[in-house]
Amino acid sequence: MAKVKIDENACVGCGLCVNACPEVFELGDDGIAKVKNSQVPEGCDMNETASQCPVNAIIVE
C-alpha cells in the first residue's frame, strides 16, 4: 500500500488532488493541500493523481 505526502512549499492549492481522491487529501484553511490519510485506500491511484499535480507537490512512497 502506497504512502503519500504533500510538499506544502510547492503546493499552490489548485485542488486537483482533493477532487481525485478526497479520502486522502483536503485543502487546509491556508488553501494548501494536506494529507488527511497517509495510507492510500485501494480505490485511489496515487501515481495518476501525482502526475496531474501541476507543481509536482505530491510525493508517493
C-alpha positions in Angstrom: 0.0 0.0 0.0 1.4 3.4 -1.0 2.0 6.2 1.4 1.7 9.8 0.3 2.9 13.3 1.3 2.4 16.8 0.1 5.3 19.3 -0.4 3.4 22.2 1.2 6.1 24.6 0.0 5.3 23.7 -3.6 1.6 23.3 -3.4 -0.5 26.1 -5.0 -3.9 24.9 -3.7 -5.4 24.0 -7.1 -7.5 21.2 -5.5 -6.9 18.6 -8.2 -5.7 16.1 -5.6 -8.8 16.7 -3.4 -11.1 16.1 -6.4 -9.2 13.0 -7.5 -9.0 11.4 -4.0 -11.0 13.1 -1.3 -10.4 10.1 1.0 -6.7 11.1 1.2 -6.5 14.9 0.6 -8.1 18.0 1.9 -7.5 21.8 1.5 -6.4 23.4 4.7 -7.6 26.8 6.0 -4.5 28.3 4.3 -5.6 26.9 0.9 -2.8 24.4 0.7 -3.5 20.7 0.3 -3.0 18.4 3.3 -2.9 14.7 3.6 -5.6 13.6 5.9 -5.0 9.8 5.4 -1.4 8.9 4.6 -2.4 5.2 4.0 -3.9 5.3 0.5 -7.0 3.2 0.0 -7.2 0.8 -2.9 -9.5 2.9 -5.0 -7.1 5.8 -5.3 -4.4 5.7 -8.0 -1.7 7.9 -6.4 0.6 7.7 -9.3 -2.1 9.1 -11.6 -3.1 11.8 -9.1 0.6 12.8 -8.6 1.1 13.0 -12.3 -1.8 15.5 -12.6 -0.4 17.9 -9.9 0.8 21.0 -11.9 3.6 21.7 -9.4 4.6 18.1 -8.6 3.8 18.6 -4.9 2.5 15.0 -4.3 5.2 12.6 -3.1 4.3 8.9 -3.4 6.4 6.4 -1.4 
